[in-house]
Amino acid sequence: MRFALEWQDARLRAVRDVAADIRLFEIEPAAPAKPPAPGSHISVAVTIDGRADTRCYSLIGTAEDGAYRIAVKRLTESRGGSAYMWSLSPGARLRISDPQNLFELTLGRPDYLLIAGGIGVTPIHGMALALAARGAKLRMLYAARQRADLAFADELADRLGDRLETYVDEEGQRMELAAAIDALHPDGELYLCGPIGLMEAVRRQWRQSGRPVERLRFESFGNSGRFAPEPFTVRIPRLDKTITVPDNRSMLDALEAAGVELLSDCRRGECGLCAVEILGVEGEVDHRDVFFSDGQKAENHRMCACVSRVVGGSVTIDTARRD
C-alpha cells in the first residue's frame, strides 16, 4: 500500500444536504484536524451488511474550524458505503484516517483547466478555490445530469465568476473539450474528476492534442460504468472455484471473501495491481478502470477486479500473475 493509514476516533458534528442526493458531513476528529492540501481525502470505516469496510472521500474546505468535511452522493447502485453514511445522524461515532493525497495540485503553472463531472466536483472544488486565492489563471468546467445536482455551484460562482462554466445534460449542454484543451497554455495543466465516460473523453482528447501526458492529472471514483451493476459469475478453473459477485459488491471483494488472494492497492481502477487475465466471457465486460487504454479494453485480455464488472453472464479468469 502507498500509505500506512493512521486511524483515530471522530464524531459526526453535523450534516446538511447540498444537492438533491448529495449530503455534506462535518466530522470532528479526536485529535486536532490537520489542514488538508487541495485534492486530499480521508478514509472512513463503514459497516456494510455486518462486515467492516472502508471508503475514501475527498475533503471539502480547509478544516480551519477543526472539522473535516466530505460530500457523499446517495447512490441507488451503491456497494453500501453511501447508504451507511446517509444512515448516520449528528453525534455518531466514527473511525477516520488522517488526510492523504493521491491527487496533488502543482502550483506555479501559467494556466489551469479544471474539469468536474457530478460528485467529481469534490476534489476539484478545493483546487479551484486554492488557485483563485493565489490569483492563478484558471478555467473550470462543471457538468451534471440535472441543474439540482450542481453541488457547491453557487459558492464556486461567487469565487470564480465567469471562470466557472456549468453544463447540464438534461438541458442539452455539452462541454467543448477540444476547444477548452486547445485554449490551455502549452505549459498549463488539466485536473479532472468525474464519471468514466467523461474521463475517457477528456483523456482521448488530451492524447489527440499531443500534449504531455504528465500534464493531465485525474482521480476516479470507480463506481460508474456503461451498464447498471448486476450479479455475475466468476470462474477460476485453476483453483476449481465458481464465485457469484452480487450487484452491490466489487469483484475484488467477492474474490477475497471466497479466499482468493489478489494483490491490490487503490481499489479505484487506477493502479492496475488487481488486474486478472480473462480466459473467456459470456456477456460483456464493463471496463470501469482508467488504467487500461481504450485499445487494451477492446482486446478484453485483462480486467481490473476492483471496479470492472460483467453484464449478461459470466467471466472465466486466471488470477496467477506471471508478468
C-alpha positions in Angstrom: 0.0 0.0 0.0 1.1 3.5 -0.7 0.2 4.7 2.8 0.2 3.2 6.3 -3.0 4.8 7.5 -3.2 6.3 10.9 -6.7 5.9 12.4 -8.4 7.9 15.1 -11.8 8.4 16.7 -14.1 11.1 15.4 -17.6 12.5 15.9 -20.1 13.5 13.3 -20.7 17.1 14.1 -23.4 18.0 11.5 -25.0 17.0 8.2 -26.7 19.1 5.5 -27.9 18.4 2.0 -26.1 20.4 -0.7 -27.9 18.9 -3.7 -30.8 16.5 -4.4 -28.8 13.4 -3.5 -25.5 14.8 -2.1 -25.0 15.3 1.7 -22.2 17.2 3.4 -20.8 15.6 6.6 -18.9 17.6 9.1 -16.6 15.3 11.0 -14.7 16.4 14.1 -11.6 14.3 14.8 -10.5 13.5 18.4 -7.0 14.9 17.6 -6.7 18.4 16.1 -7.6 18.5 12.5 -4.7 18.7 10.1 -5.3 21.3 7.3 -5.6 19.3 4.1 -3.9 20.2 0.9 -6.2 20.5 -2.2 -7.1 17.1 -3.6 -6.7 15.3 -0.2 -9.1 12.6 1.1 -9.8 10.7 4.3 -10.7 7.1 4.7 -13.8 6.3 6.8 -14.6 3.0 8.5 -18.0 1.8 7.4 -20.2 -1.3 8.2 -21.9 -3.0 5.2 -24.1 -6.0 5.7 -22.5 -6.6 9.1 -18.9 -6.5 7.8 -16.3 -3.9 8.3 -15.0 -2.0 5.3 -13.6 1.4 4.4 -14.4 4.2 1.9 -12.4 7.2 0.7 -14.0 10.6 0.4 -12.4 13.8 -0.9 -12.1 16.7 1.6 -14.0 19.9 1.2 -12.5 23.1 2.7 -9.5 23.7 4.9 -10.7 22.4 8.3 -10.0 25.7 9.9 -12.8 25.2 12.4 -11.5 21.8 13.4 -13.8 19.7 11.3 -13.2 17.7 8.1 -15.9 18.0 5.5 -16.8 15.3 3.0 -19.7 15.2 0.5 -21.3 11.8 -0.2 -23.7 11.1 -3.1 -26.5 8.7 -2.3 -26.2 6.1 -5.0 -29.0 3.7 -5.8 -26.3 1.3 -7.2 -24.1 1.8 -4.1 -21.9 -1.0 -2.8 -23.1 0.1 0.6 -20.8 2.9 1.6 -23.1 5.8 0.7 -26.1 4.1 2.3 -24.2 3.6 5.5 -23.0 7.2 5.6 -26.5 8.5 4.9 -27.8 6.4 7.8 -25.7 8.4 10.3 -27.0 11.3 12.4 -25.1 14.1 14.2 -23.3 12.7 17.2 -22.5 9.4 15.6 -19.0 8.0 16.4 -16.7 7.3 13.5 -13.2 6.0 12.8 -11.3 8.0 10.2 -7.8 8.3 8.8 -5.6 11.3 8.7 -5.8 13.2 5.3 -3.9 11.6 2.4 -3.3 12.9 -1.1 -3.1 10.9 -4.3 -4.3 13.9 -6.4 -1.8 16.7 -5.7 -2.2 20.1 -7.1 1.1 21.5 -8.6 1.4 25.3 -8.0 3.1 27.8 -10.2 1.8 26.7 -13.6 0.9 29.5 -16.1 -2.6 28.1 -16.6 -5.1 25.6 -15.3 -8.1 23.8 -16.7 -10.3 22.0 -14.1 -13.0 19.6 -15.2 -15.5 18.1 -12.9 -18.5 15.8 -13.5 -21.2 15.1 -10.9 -19.7 14.2 -7.5 -16.3 14.5 -9.0 -16.6 18.2 -8.1 -15.4 17.3 -4.5 -11.6 17.3 -5.1 -11.8 19.9 -7.9 -13.7 22.3 -5.6 -10.7 22.8 -3.3 -8.3 23.1 -6.2 -10.4 25.8 -7.8 -10.6 27.9 -4.6 -6.9 27.4 -3.7 -5.9 28.6 -7.2 -8.3 31.5 -7.1 -6.9 32.6 -3.7 -3.5 32.7 -5.3 -4.6 34.7 -8.3 -3.7 31.9 -10.7 -5.2 31.8 -14.2 -7.8 29.1 -14.3 -11.0 27.9 -16.0 -13.4 25.4 -14.5 -15.9 23.2 -16.4 -18.5 21.5 -14.3 -21.2 19.2 -15.6 -24.1 17.4 -14.0 -27.1 15.5 -15.2 -29.6 17.9 -13.7 -29.2 21.5 -12.5 -30.2 20.4 -9.0 -27.1 18.2 -9.0 -24.6 21.0 -9.2 -23.4 20.9 -5.7 -21.3 23.9 -4.5 -22.1 25.7 -7.8 -23.2 28.9 -6.0 -20.1 29.1 -3.9 -17.8 28.4 -6.8 -19.6 31.0 -8.9 -19.1 33.6 -6.1 -15.4 32.9 -6.0 -14.7 32.2 -9.7 -17.1 34.4 -11.5 -17.1 33.8 -15.3 -14.1 31.4 -14.9 -16.7 28.8 -13.9 -18.8 27.2 -16.7 -21.6 24.8 -15.8 -23.2 22.3 -18.1 -26.5 20.4 -17.6 -27.0 17.2 -19.5 -30.8 17.2 -19.4 -30.8 20.7 -20.9 -28.7 19.5 -23.8 -25.5 21.3 -22.8 -22.1 19.7 -23.6 -18.5 20.7 -22.9 -16.4 21.6 -25.9 -13.4 19.6 -24.8 -11.3 20.1 -27.9 -11.7 23.9 -27.7 -11.1 24.0 -24.0 -7.8 22.0 -24.3 -6.7 24.0 -27.3 -7.2 27.2 -25.3 -5.0 26.0 -22.4 -1.5 27.4 -22.2 1.1 25.0 -23.7 2.6 24.6 -20.2 -0.7 24.5 -18.4 -2.2 21.5 -16.6 -5.6 19.8 -16.6 -7.1 18.4 -13.5 -10.1 16.0 -13.9 -12.5 14.0 -11.8 -15.8 12.6 -12.9 -17.7 9.5 -14.3 -15.8 7.1 -16.5 -17.4 8.4 -19.7 -16.2 12.0 -19.1 -12.8 10.8 -18.1 -12.3 8.7 -21.2 -13.5 11.5 -23.4 -11.1 14.0 -21.8 -8.1 11.6 -21.9 -8.8 10.8 -25.5 -8.9 14.4 -26.5 -5.8 15.1 -24.5 -3.9 12.4 -26.4 -5.1 13.8 -29.7 -3.9 17.2 -28.7 -0.3 15.8 -28.4 0.2 17.4 -25.0 2.5 15.8 -22.4 0.7 13.0 -20.6 2.1 14.2 -17.2 0.2 17.5 -17.5 -3.1 15.7 -17.3 -3.9 14.8 -13.7 -7.0 12.8 -12.8 -8.8 11.0 -10.0 -11.6 8.4 -10.4 -14.3 7.3 -8.0 -14.5 3.8 -9.5 -18.3 3.3 -9.4 -19.5 4.4 -12.8 -19.8 2.3 -15.9 -21.7 1.9 -19.1 -24.2 -0.5 -17.6 -26.1 -0.8 -14.3 -24.4 -3.3 -12.0 -25.9 -6.7 -11.9 -24.8 -10.1 -10.4 -22.4 -12.1 -12.4 -20.4 -15.3 -12.0 -16.6 -15.6 -11.9 -15.0 -19.0 -12.7 -11.3 -19.8 -11.9 -10.5 -23.2 -13.4 -7.0 -23.3 -11.9 -8.5 -23.0 -8.4 -11.6 -25.0 -9.2 -13.7 -22.1 -7.9 -17.0 -20.5 -9.0 -18.0 -17.3 -7.3 -21.0 -15.1 -7.6 -20.5 -11.4 -7.4 -23.6 -9.5 -6.1 -24.6 -6.3 -7.7 -23.6 -4.3 -4.6 -20.1 -5.8 -4.2 -17.0 -5.5 -6.3 -15.4 -8.5 -8.0 -12.3 -8.0 -5.8 -14.3 -8.0 -2.6 -16.2 -11.2 -3.7 -12.9 -13.0 -4.6 -11.2 -12.0 -1.3 -14.3 -13.2 0.7 -14.0 -16.5 -1.1 -10.4 -16.9 -0.1 -8.9 -15.9 -3.5 -5.8 -13.8 -2.8 -5.1 -10.9 -5.1 -2.7 -8.0 -5.0 -4.5 -4.7 -4.8 -3.9 -1.1 -3.8 -6.0 1.8 -5.0 -9.3 -0.1 -5.4 -10.5 2.7 -7.8 -9.3 1.3 -11.1 -6.2 3.5 -11.3 -3.1 1.3 -10.4 -3.9 -1.9 -12.2 -2.4 -4.1 -9.5 -5.5 -6.2 -9.1 -5.9 -6.9 -12.9 -6.7 -10.5 -13.7 -6.4 -12.4 -17.0 -9.7 -13.0 -18.9 -9.9 -16.6 -20.3 -13.4 -16.3 -21.6 -16.6 -14.2 -21.1 -20.3 -14.8 -21.6 -21.8 -11.4 -21.9 -19.8 -8.2 -21.9 -17.1 -6.8 -19.7 -17.9 -3.3 -18.4 -14.4 -1.9 -18.0 -14.7 0.8 -15.3 -11.0 1.4 -14.8 -8.7 4.2 -16.0 -5.6 2.0 -16.0 -6.0 0.3 -19.3 -6.1 2.1 -22.6 -9.1 2.1 -25.0 -7.2 -0.4 -27.2 -6.4 -2.7 -24.3 -10.1 -2.7 -23.1 -11.2 -3.6 -26.6 -8.8 -6.5 -26.7 -10.5 -7.8 -23.5 -7.4 -9.7 -22.3 -7.5 -8.3 -18.7 -9.8 -6.5 -16.3 -9.4 -4.6 -13.0 -11.1 -6.7 -10.4 -11.6 -3.7 -8.1 -14.1 -1.8 -10.3 -14.8 -3.6 -13.6 -17.8 -6.0 -13.9 -19.6 -8.3 -16.3 -23.2 -7.8 -17.7 -25.3 -10.5 -19.1 -23.4 -13.6 -17.9 -20.1 -14.7 -16.5 -16.3 -14.4 -16.9 -13.6 -17.1 -16.6 -10.3 -15.7 -15.3 -6.9 -16.7 -14.0 -5.5 -14.9 -11.0 -1.9 -16.1 -11.3 0.3 -13.2 -12.1 3.2 -14.2 -14.4 4.4 -10.8 -15.5 
